[in-house]
Amino acid sequence: MNGILFEDVSWCWWTRPRAVRIGNQVFFGALDSTGRIYAATWDLETRRADRTILAAYEADDHNNPAIVAVPGRPLVAFYSRHDCGDTLQFRVSRKATDIGRWHPPQDLKFGGETSYAQVHPRGAELHLFTRVDEIGWGYRRSGDWAATWDEPVPFLVFDTDQQVYLATTMLADGRTVRMAVSGHPKEYLPGALHDVWVCQADLETGEVSLPGDGAVIGNLRDRRTLPISQDQLEVAYRTPPGRTVNLFDVSDGPDFEVSFVSKVKGDDATVDARYHVGTATDGGWRTEDVAPAGSTFGYIPAGFYAGGTAFPHRSPGGRVYLTREEGGVWHFERRERTASGLWEAHPLLPPGPVRIARPWAVTDPAGGLDVVALAVERYDEEYFGTLSHLVAGGGYPGAAG
């Protein structure tokens, strides 16, 4: 299909960064259909792909890495097995922004099973968040670009028996991290949490606060009042009775926006899936319907794997990328809010039968490569052995490599 950048690329939603441009190179973190974890580059001038294998676990797309790419510094890759083992691993490249050679892997412990890595660089500091024991998220800080690490901090622990998901993004000020949190959409355990909560963290002071009234609820550096539960967070979306949600993304533009999808509640239900964007206002939160999501792209209905949404990097507000299904045809679009309040569709690829899922916005985009997604060839009910390929949206002239 048109727009393919390179083949055999899989990822889930819960790691970042994974697509960062520096000069003519875009750095990606992903894994292939055999479970090999790799760092990759796409050259905007030559339209050539390159990749280096970093590790190999089972072929579970939840194992995809976060790749930190900053001009003039070594790359750092973080990865862990999906709810299997108490170690998150990382590797540092031997040369700045060079995927070719890496130092041996090192381990980070968090006192429980780890899944996913979300990392935010700030000068020589690295601020790392990872899920711990499914119902919480932990935090560790390095002040010297991964040479040493502070002790782990329990950041979030929710009162639930189901998985908790966190979306984070760094703002242009280089210190504020916005966060949105929600639970798994499934119902087959009794402690389901289906609302969407928000907070923000100041990486300079460590203060965790609520975006609405600015109330400080914790501190990552001195651990005051940590861990934080859902009752301490600000509610961005109270899910109506009879529905369930799946969180996707949080914006890094001037407006605090959260994107998610909802459907009729039930582990076997696939009815009435809709994309939403919630926006913080002076009077609270406003939630808008953006588009019907259509069917799931794979897995079981309880997993609720609709195509997905992502905010453009430094979005001015009222814009979101999404993939959706309608009548067996898949669409990759940018949606923009019009003056009348409707979300107008702008196609990024021609609609077709190939399942398009998990869009991701490129950090610091240029050269027409603003957003990518996965063209899904195979995705079974156990989410193992996924076979998909990276495609570009917006008319970027990609080529298979």
KEDO-637937 format. One line per 4 residues: number of its first residue (from 1); their letters; for each residue x, y negated, z of C-alpha. Coordinates in pm, whole numbers, plus 50000, padded with zeros to 5 digits. Example, Ala and Ser with C-alpha at 12.3 -4.5 7.8 and 13.67 -1.06 7.14 Angstrom:
1 = as = 51230,50450,50780 | 51367,50106,50714
***
This chain:
1 = mngi = 50000,50000,50000 | 50110,49638,49956 | 50300,49471,50236 | 50490,49772,50377
5 = lfed = 50809,49664,50550 | 50936,50003,50659 | 50806,50351,50726 | 50750,50566,51035
9 = vswc = 50687,50292,51290 | 50471,50344,51600 | 50397,50138,51910 | 50137,50078,52177
13 = wwtr = 50011,49742,52308 | 50188,49718,52641 | 50553,49635,52574 | 50708,49303,52477
17 = prav = 50900,49154,52310 | 50895,49374,52002 | 50913,49139,51700 | 51146,48839,51732
21 = rign = 51302,48635,51452 | 51655,48493,51475 | 51766,48326,51154 | 51695,48560,50864
25 = qvff = 51662,48868,51086 | 51348,48993,51259 | 51422,49234,51543 | 51174,49514,51613
29 = gald = 51144,49778,51881 | 50948,50095,51794 | 50958,50474,51782 | 50909,50724,51503
33 = stgr = 50677,51022,51465 | 50930,51257,51629 | 50965,51041,51943 | 51296,50874,51859
37 = iyaa = 51314,50524,52010 | 51491,50269,51797 | 51588,49908,51741 | 51530,49780,51390
41 = twdl = 51585,49470,51181 | 51411,49329,50877 | 51610,49086,50662 | 51390,48805,50531
45 = etrr = 51625,48731,50240 | 51710,49078,50112 | 51385,49240,50233 | 51582,49534,50365
49 = adrt = 51524,49732,50684 | 51782,49887,50915 | 51745,50082,51238 | 51954,50241,51515
53 = ilaa = 51830,50527,51733 | 51860,50449,52105 | 51694,50748,52274 | 51448,51032,52218
57 = yead = 51156,51135,52434 | 50837,51317,52337 | 50648,51176,52039 | 50411,50960,52248
61 = dhnn = 50357,50613,52102 | 50330,50468,52455 | 50710,50514,52483 | 50796,50229,52245
65 = paiv = 51069,49992,52366 | 51086,49623,52439 | 51370,49451,52251 | 51505,49123,52393
69 = avpg = 51672,48921,52116 | 51823,48578,52195 | 52073,48389,51976 | 52432,48438,52086
73 = rplv = 52357,48714,52340 | 52367,49095,52324 | 52038,49266,52253 | 51877,49449,52545
77 = afys = 51634,49737,52490 | 51405,49868,52767 | 51203,50190,52750 | 51049,50461,52968
81 = rhdc = 50841,50775,52936 | 50464,50740,52955 | 50363,50818,53316 | 50637,51078,53340
85 = gdtl = 50933,51001,53566 | 51039,50722,53798 | 51310,50573,53576 | 51298,50289,53328
89 = qfrv = 51608,50287,53109 | 51782,50005,52928 | 52071,49965,52685 | 52275,49658,52593
93 = srka = 52425,49607,52247 | 52803,49573,52225 | 52782,49258,52010 | 52541,48969,52003
97 = tdig = 52229,49033,51792 | 52381,49351,51643 | 52175,49671,51645 | 52465,49886,51526
101 = rwhp = 52649,49977,51850 | 52522,49999,52207 | 52655,50063,52556 | 52534,50385,52726
105 = pqdl = 52187,50380,52884 | 52141,50268,53244 | 51860,50341,53488 | 51627,50115,53685
109 = kfgg = 51410,50255,53964 | 51080,50108,54080 | 50971,50359,54346 | 50716,50533,54127
113 = etsy = 50637,50653,53777 | 50706,50378,53525 | 50541,50303,53191 | 50603,50013,52955
117 = aqvh = 50839,49716,52984 | 50758,49349,52942 | 51064,49125,52959 | 51105,48748,52953
121 = prga = 51452,48590,52911 | 51530,48257,53077 | 51887,48143,53023 | 52103,48426,53158
125 = elhl = 51809,48568,53352 | 51590,48862,53254 | 51249,48897,53419 | 51114,49251,53385
129 = ftrv = 50762,49377,53455 | 50666,49745,53431 | 50366,49954,53531 | 50425,50167,53841
133 = deig = 50215,50471,53934 | 49940,50371,53690 | 49749,50135,53927 | 50022,49875,53984
137 = wgyr = 50292,49670,53818 | 50642,49606,53951 | 50898,49332,53891 | 51278,49311,53883
141 = rsgd = 51507,49021,53801 | 51860,49008,53661 | 52051,48682,53687 | 52340,48793,53463
145 = waat = 52185,48941,53148 | 52134,49296,53280 | 52477,49334,53445 | 52314,49355,53791
149 = wdep = 51955,49362,53914 | 51770,49245,54223 | 51571,49500,54421 | 51229,49596,54278
153 = vpfl = 50925,49399,54391 | 50570,49542,54400 | 50380,49276,54207 | 50027,49410,54143
157 = vfdt = 49845,49699,54311 | 49476,49739,54224 | 49210,49925,54419 | 49126,50178,54149
161 = dqqv = 49190,50537,54047 | 49246,50447,53682 | 49525,50281,53486 | 49587,49906,53501
165 = ylat = 49708,49710,53197 | 49894,49379,53193 | 49950,49134,52909 | 50212,48862,52957
169 = tmla = 50357,48577,52753 | 50613,48302,52811 | 50510,47943,52745 | 50717,47684,52556
173 = dgrt = 50843,47537,52886 | 51065,47845,52927 | 50950,47913,53285 | 50574,47977,53295
177 = vrma = 50446,48328,53222 | 50074,48367,53160 | 49919,48699,53258 | 49593,48883,53196
181 = vsgh = 49503,49212,53366 | 49232,49472,53317 | 49162,49840,53372 | 49113,50141,53148
185 = pkey = 48778,50145,52961 | 48706,50507,53057 | 48438,50612,53306 | 48521,50971,53396
189 = lpga = 48678,50869,53729 | 48465,50674,53979 | 48691,50374,54045 | 48665,50205,53706
193 = lhdv = 48757,49835,53679 | 48632,49667,53364 | 48665,49294,53425 | 48949,49072,53298
197 = wvcq = 49159,48880,53551 | 49429,48614,53502 | 49714,48442,53684 | 50045,48277,53597
201 = adle = 50401,48295,53735 | 50668,48027,53753 | 50996,48211,53692 | 51200,47925,53840
205 = tgev = 51028,47915,54179 | 50876,48264,54173 | 50532,48126,54259 | 50230,48318,54129
209 = slpg = 49923,48096,54099 | 49571,48078,53960 | 49531,47870,53643 | 49198,47719,53748
213 = dgav = 49276,47544,54078 | 49652,47604,54096 | 49623,47800,54421 | 49944,47991,54502
217 = ignl = 49872,48357,54576 | 50221,48506,54595 | 50591,48467,54518 | 50809,48701,54311
221 = rdrr = 51132,48580,54473 | 51051,48594,54845 | 50770,48851,54811 | 50516,48644,55005
225 = tlpi = 50172,48811,55007 | 50279,49074,54755 | 50150,49299,54614 | 49849,49118,54470
229 = sqdq = 49512,49293,54430 | 49237,49218,54182 | 49036,49031,54448 | 49308,48762,54466
233 = leva = 49310,48691,54092 | 49094,48456,53886 | 48816,48626,53689 | 48831,48532,53322
237 = yrtp = 48553,48769,53213 | 48297,48950,53426 | 48193,49244,53213 | 47814,49279,53185
241 = pgrt = 47651,49597,53323 | 47645,49870,53065 | 47962,49762,52884 | 48333,49829,52913
245 = vnlf = 48640,49639,52789 | 48991,49687,52656 | 49241,49403,52698 | 49479,49310,52414
249 = dvsd = 49666,48980,52436 | 49717,48646,52608 | 49808,48326,52424 | 50125,48115,52461
253 = gpdf = 49976,47794,52314 | 49832,47488,52491 | 49505,47672,52569 | 49498,47965,52810
257 = evsf = 49327,48226,52590 | 49271,48599,52639 | 49164,48844,52367 | 48986,49171,52432
261 = vskv = 48720,49405,52292 | 48403,49536,52453 | 48160,49817,52373 | 47868,50003,52526
265 = kgdd = 47986,50188,52837 | 48038,50564,52820 | 48329,50795,52749 | 48161,50928,52436
269 = atvd = 48011,50599,52322 | 48140,50416,52016 | 47852,50173,51990 | 47863,49795,51940
273 = aryh = 48235,49726,51966 | 48302,49350,51954 | 48614,49136,51971 | 48611,48841,52212
277 = vgta = 48831,48544,52296 | 48806,48390,52641 | 48933,48034,52688 | 48997,47847,53013
281 = tdgg = 48796,47524,53036 | 48756,47255,53300 | 48441,47430,53417 | 48576,47785,53416
285 = wrte = 48600,48036,53132 | 48414,48039,52800 | 48390,48371,52615 | 48310,48386,52244
289 = dvap = 48225,48673,52010 | 48481,48673,51727 | 48392,48973,51508 | 48258,49331,51518
293 = agst = 48549,49570,51576 | 48400,49873,51404 | 48514,50227,51477 | 48814,50350,51670
297 = fgyi = 49129,50432,51472 | 49205,50750,51665 | 49217,50920,52005 | 48904,50991,52209
301 = pagf = 48620,50737,52248 | 48715,50685,52615 | 49052,50558,52498 | 48869,50290,52300
305 = yagg = 49146,50235,52046 | 48986,49974,51825 | 49220,49813,51575 | 49334,49531,51803
309 = tafp = 49395,49157,51828 | 49697,48929,51875 | 49743,48555,51912 | 49978,48371,51673
313 = hrsp = 50301,48256,51832 | 50245,47908,51982 | 49886,47912,51862 | 49718,47570,51876
317 = ggrv = 49404,47748,52001 | 49105,47898,51829 | 49309,48139,51614 | 49359,48513,51644
321 = yltr = 49485,48798,51426 | 49274,49114,51420 | 49221,49442,51244 | 48871,49589,51215
325 = eegg = 48670,49859,51041 | 48345,49812,50852 | 48175,50086,50653 | 48491,50295,50632
329 = vwhf = 48698,50000,50508 | 48973,49843,50721 | 49044,49471,50730 | 49352,49277,50847
333 = erre = 49252,48915,50910 | 49324,48585,51074 | 49014,48441,51239 | 48985,48066,51306
337 = rtas = 48719,47884,51501 | 48538,47629,51282 | 48392,47296,51395 | 48054,47468,51419
341 = glwe = 48196,47731,51658 | 48199,48023,51414 | 48512,48236,51368 | 48594,48222,50998
345 = ahpl = 48781,48516,50839 | 49100,48473,50633 | 49213,48808,50484 | 49580,48897,50534
349 = lppg = 49576,49217,50329 | 49325,49346,50075 | 49062,49562,50253 | 49106,49936,50204
353 = pvri = 49059,50288,50344 | 49390,50300,50535 | 49345,50247,50908 | 49517,49924,51019
357 = arpw = 49579,49884,51391 | 49779,49716,51667 | 49867,49382,51509 | 50159,49193,51659
361 = avtd = 50261,48830,51607 | 50626,48757,51526 | 50799,48531,51777 | 50936,48219,51604
365 = pagg = 50792,48318,51264 | 50932,48188,50936 | 50953,48283,50571 | 50591,48394,50561
369 = ldvv = 50638,48684,50803 | 50400,48572,51080 | 50225,48893,51183 | 50265,49268,51136
373 = alav = 50046,49572,51204 | 50049,49950,51175 | 49905,50132,50873 | 49799,50454,51045
377 = eryd = 49839,50774,50848 | 49797,51021,51136 | 49674,50981,51496 | 49543,51283,51686
381 = eeyf = 49338,51317,52004 | 49645,51343,52227 | 49821,51035,52079 | 50131,51244,52007
385 = gtls = 50309,51257,51673 | 50157,50937,51540 | 50262,50861,51184 | 50219,50498,51082
389 = hlva = 50403,50233,50884 | 50474,49866,50947 | 50284,49627,50722 | 50304,49249,50695
393 = gggy = 50007,49019,50686 | 49962,48687,50513 | 50097,48770,50172 | 50457,48830,50278
397 = pgaa = 50636,49009,49987 | 50738,49325,50172 | 50911,49630,50028 | 50951,49986,50150
401 = g = 51290,50048,50304
***
